[in-house]
Amino acid sequence: MHKKTLTVKIYTVGKIHPYSAENMAESKDKLLELARKDKERIQLEEARNKVEGYIYRVKNKLEDDAEEIGSVSTEEQRAHILKLAEDAEEWMYDDGSSADLATTVDKYAEISVPAEKIFFRLAEKTERPEAVTSLKGRLTKVEELVKKWETTMPQVTEEERGEVLTKVEDIRKWLAEKEEAQSKLEPHEDPVFTSAEVPSQIKPIEVLVTRLKRYVGSCQTASTVL
């Protein structure tokens, strides 16, 4: 094997200036601007994909779930969101192709806000009754627990047990009022209350029950020590 040494000469044209703080700041600004534009480009692409995907979602659900959608909406409401989807589809290949991020986000909201109201009512049609049934069952268990306390936890006074049962009754009253108001609405109207509101109603009772259990437990421990 033969080796040959190569000599490389470097030529420069003009004076070589040191990289000043001003040059450094300018370069950083340019890099930041490039990063900002790149981020905005990605966000815009994602927003366009989101609009396009939602257009197909609306059209598919109106066709595939026609009966279910029809049970929670009027013909006028369905026609409205379908037209929004069709108009948005045309917009995507016209003005939408050059629209900025803010305009594209607004277009998504224009379709999704009225459509999601319908889709939400459809979901709530089953989720709200299930949540109510679950809450009623938990309230019954609390009542049974308080009844057992009369013999298993005599340290809990009648007044304290009454406080728990009063809270149970308050929740039952709240549920009854909400269910009555809901029954007066048409299926295509926005609900009086939602499934998400229901589970949180029992939180104050759970806090109270936990506090009473801890209190009794501490009393039993103190009694044992003494």
ROGU-222878 format. One record per residue (C-alpha): x, y, z. Coordinates in Angstrom, 3 decimals, decimal comma, always signed. Layout:
% ROGU-222878
{r {X; Y; Z}}
...
//
This chain:
% ROGU-222878
{r {+0,000; +0,000; +0,000}}
{r {+1,400; +3,370; -1,006}}
{r {+0,578; +6,541; +0,876}}
{r {+0,758; +10,008; -0,543}}
{r {+0,580; +13,184; +1,454}}
{r {-1,681; +15,901; +0,051}}
{r {-1,054; +19,531; +0,781}}
{r {-4,188; +21,682; +0,975}}
{r {-3,870; +25,423; +0,717}}
{r {-6,617; +27,715; +2,060}}
{r {-7,318; +30,944; +0,266}}
{r {-9,452; +33,756; +1,646}}
{r {-10,780; +36,785; -0,122}}
{r {-10,990; +39,983; +1,834}}
{r {-10,473; +40,525; +5,495}}
{r {-11,709; +38,016; +8,035}}
{r {-13,698; +39,817; +10,699}}
{r {-14,273; +38,397; +14,162}}
{r {-17,839; +37,230; +15,005}}
{r {-19,094; +40,175; +17,020}}
{r {-21,861; +40,209; +19,628}}
{r {-23,999; +42,093; +17,126}}
{r {-23,478; +39,383; +14,508}}
{r {-24,289; +36,728; +17,094}}
{r {-27,525; +38,461; +18,102}}
{r {-28,537; +38,879; +14,472}}
{r {-27,906; +35,202; +13,776}}
{r {-29,930; +34,171; +16,816}}
{r {-32,815; +36,369; +15,704}}
{r {-32,744; +34,781; +12,252}}
{r {-32,750; +31,283; +13,758}}
{r {-35,630; +32,182; +16,059}}
{r {-37,593; +33,586; +13,148}}
{r {-36,963; +30,435; +11,110}}
{r {-38,097; +28,301; +14,051}}
{r {-41,212; +30,427; +14,474}}
{r {-42,131; +30,116; +10,810}}
{r {-41,509; +26,372; +10,885}}
{r {-43,712; +25,978; +13,959}}
{r {-46,457; +28,064; +12,365}}
{r {-46,231; +25,975; +9,184}}
{r {-46,664; +22,763; +11,193}}
{r {-49,569; +24,233; +13,167}}
{r {-51,250; +25,379; +9,971}}
{r {-50,880; +21,943; +8,416}}
{r {-52,338; +20,328; +11,537}}
{r {-55,231; +22,807; +11,552}}
{r {-56,021; +22,076; +7,900}}
{r {-55,948; +18,326; +8,566}}
{r {-58,220; +18,880; +11,558}}
{r {-60,765; +20,772; +9,472}}
{r {-60,658; +18,198; +6,701}}
{r {-61,015; +15,314; +9,159}}
{r {-63,950; +16,964; +10,892}}
{r {-65,738; +17,542; +7,595}}
{r {-65,661; +13,801; +6,921}}
{r {-66,652; +13,044; +10,515}}
{r {-69,792; +15,158; +10,237}}
{r {-70,798; +13,740; +6,876}}
{r {-70,128; +10,148; +7,943}}
{r {-72,026; +10,419; +11,225}}
{r {-75,018; +12,012; +9,536}}
{r {-75,102; +9,089; +7,140}}
{r {-73,963; +6,145; +9,279}}
{r {-75,757; +7,149; +12,492}}
{r {-78,760; +8,797; +10,876}}
{r {-81,332; +7,221; +13,206}}
{r {-79,420; +7,966; +16,395}}
{r {-78,552; +11,514; +15,305}}
{r {-82,169; +12,042; +14,308}}
{r {-83,304; +11,203; +17,839}}
{r {-81,490; +14,228; +19,311}}
{r {-81,744; +16,788; +16,518}}
{r {-84,218; +18,422; +14,172}}
{r {-84,095; +18,205; +10,413}}
{r {-83,138; +21,870; +10,346}}
{r {-80,198; +21,288; +12,712}}
{r {-78,937; +18,356; +10,656}}
{r {-79,280; +20,321; +7,405}}
{r {-77,372; +23,201; +8,959}}
{r {-74,292; +21,214; +9,977}}
{r {-74,309; +19,297; +6,685}}
{r {-74,235; +22,559; +4,753}}
{r {-71,439; +23,853; +6,971}}
{r {-69,444; +20,706; +6,195}}
{r {-70,082; +20,934; +2,454}}
{r {-69,235; +24,647; +2,357}}
{r {-66,065; +23,995; +4,339}}
{r {-65,075; +21,252; +1,893}}
{r {-65,317; +23,710; -0,997}}
{r {-63,446; +26,300; +1,058}}
{r {-60,585; +23,831; +1,642}}
{r {-59,854; +23,690; -2,099}}
{r {-60,431; +27,386; -2,684}}
{r {-59,690; +30,127; -0,150}}
{r {-58,658; +27,567; +2,449}}
{r {-55,594; +26,538; +0,475}}
{r {-54,001; +29,912; +1,209}}
{r {-55,733; +30,741; +4,505}}
{r {-53,644; +31,550; +7,560}}
{r {-53,698; +29,693; +10,880}}
{r {-56,253; +31,940; +12,617}}
{r {-58,703; +31,693; +9,704}}
{r {-58,337; +27,917; +9,563}}
{r {-58,928; +27,586; +13,312}}
{r {-62,035; +29,755; +12,983}}
{r {-63,313; +27,541; +10,179}}
{r {-62,982; +24,478; +12,417}}
{r {-64,939; +26,223; +15,176}}
{r {-67,617; +27,265; +12,701}}
{r {-68,391; +23,607; +11,936}}
{r {-67,577; +21,917; +15,224}}
{r {-69,490; +24,140; +17,659}}
{r {-72,998; +23,358; +16,322}}
{r {-72,081; +19,777; +15,383}}
{r {-70,623; +18,943; +18,782}}
{r {-73,817; +20,084; +20,480}}
{r {-75,692; +17,377; +18,595}}
{r {-73,009; +14,742; +19,178}}
{r {-72,903; +15,660; +22,858}}
{r {-76,673; +15,243; +23,243}}
{r {-76,397; +11,844; +21,603}}
{r {-73,684; +10,749; +24,037}}
{r {-75,595; +12,163; +27,007}}
{r {-78,690; +10,239; +25,991}}
{r {-77,116; +7,143; +27,548}}
{r {-74,340; +8,531; +29,751}}
{r {-76,553; +10,833; +31,836}}
{r {-79,076; +8,131; +32,887}}
{r {-76,199; +5,777; +33,674}}
{r {-74,559; +8,422; +35,853}}
{r {-77,838; +9,087; +37,676}}
{r {-78,416; +5,384; +38,315}}
{r {-74,870; +5,012; +39,629}}
{r {-75,256; +7,988; +41,969}}
{r {-78,560; +6,714; +43,348}}
{r {-76,929; +3,373; +44,060}}
{r {-74,057; +5,042; +45,922}}
{r {-76,511; +7,096; +47,966}}
{r {-78,362; +3,936; +48,956}}
{r {-75,086; +2,366; +50,100}}
{r {-74,347; +5,421; +52,234}}
{r {-77,771; +5,133; +53,882}}
{r {-77,148; +1,445; +54,590}}
{r {-73,724; +2,261; +56,028}}
{r {-75,128; +4,925; +58,356}}
{r {-77,755; +2,432; +59,543}}
{r {-75,019; -0,080; +60,411}}
{r {-73,176; +2,570; +62,370}}
{r {-75,916; +2,476; +64,992}}
{r {-74,441; -0,814; +66,175}}
{r {-70,947; -1,023; +64,665}}
{r {-69,881; +2,564; +65,363}}
{r {-71,839; +3,854; +68,357}}
{r {-69,219; +6,571; +68,806}}
{r {-70,843; +8,350; +65,842}}
{r {-73,632; +10,359; +67,384}}
{r {-77,205; +10,507; +66,159}}
{r {-76,589; +14,117; +65,160}}
{r {-73,589; +13,148; +63,046}}
{r {-75,499; +10,331; +61,378}}
{r {-78,315; +12,783; +60,722}}
{r {-75,891; +15,187; +59,062}}
{r {-74,859; +12,498; +56,596}}
{r {-78,456; +11,521; +55,855}}
{r {-79,423; +15,158; +55,363}}
{r {-76,745; +15,516; +52,700}}
{r {-78,034; +12,347; +51,048}}
{r {-81,540; +13,787; +50,992}}
{r {-80,260; +17,065; +49,527}}
{r {-78,648; +15,199; +46,642}}
{r {-81,775; +13,146; +46,026}}
{r {-83,735; +16,384; +45,897}}
{r {-81,222; +17,889; +43,455}}
{r {-81,491; +14,837; +41,225}}
{r {-85,290; +14,887; +41,297}}
{r {-85,403; +18,546; +40,311}}
{r {-82,907; +18,078; +37,489}}
{r {-84,645; +14,979; +36,134}}
{r {-88,017; +16,736; +36,207}}
{r {-86,624; +19,753; +34,348}}
{r {-84,895; +17,470; +31,851}}
{r {-88,121; +15,586; +31,172}}
{r {-89,763; +18,831; +30,028}}
{r {-87,193; +19,402; +27,292}}
{r {-87,355; +18,191; +23,709}}
{r {-84,584; +15,728; +22,720}}
{r {-83,056; +18,294; +20,354}}
{r {-82,611; +20,895; +23,115}}
{r {-79,453; +21,288; +25,209}}
{r {-79,664; +19,295; +28,482}}
{r {-80,417; +20,855; +31,863}}
{r {-77,562; +18,896; +33,442}}
{r {-74,831; +16,597; +32,212}}
{r {-73,366; +13,265; +33,201}}
{r {-70,142; +15,007; +34,236}}
{r {-71,986; +16,972; +36,932}}
{r {-73,536; +13,942; +38,595}}
{r {-70,640; +12,046; +40,274}}
{r {-69,271; +15,166; +41,970}}
{r {-72,506; +15,635; +43,931}}
{r {-71,547; +12,893; +46,392}}
{r {-68,069; +14,283; +47,147}}
{r {-69,148; +16,254; +50,262}}
{r {-70,718; +13,096; +51,682}}
{r {-67,590; +11,052; +51,026}}
{r {-65,499; +13,686; +52,798}}
{r {-67,842; +13,668; +55,805}}
{r {-67,993; +9,872; +56,019}}
{r {-64,206; +9,632; +55,810}}
{r {-63,808; +12,218; +58,560}}
{r {-66,199; +10,360; +60,865}}
{r {-64,433; +7,058; +60,255}}
{r {-61,069; +8,597; +61,074}}
{r {-62,480; +10,201; +64,198}}
{r {-63,871; +6,899; +65,450}}
{r {-60,615; +5,153; +64,564}}
{r {-58,588; +7,674; +66,564}}
{r {-60,934; +7,307; +69,547}}
{r {-60,554; +3,517; +69,474}}
{r {-56,760; +3,845; +69,314}}
{r {-56,725; +6,255; +72,258}}
{r {-58,965; +3,911; +74,238}}
{r {-56,626; +0,997; +73,560}}
{r {-53,595; +2,973; +74,694}}
{r {-55,322; +4,083; +77,879}}
//
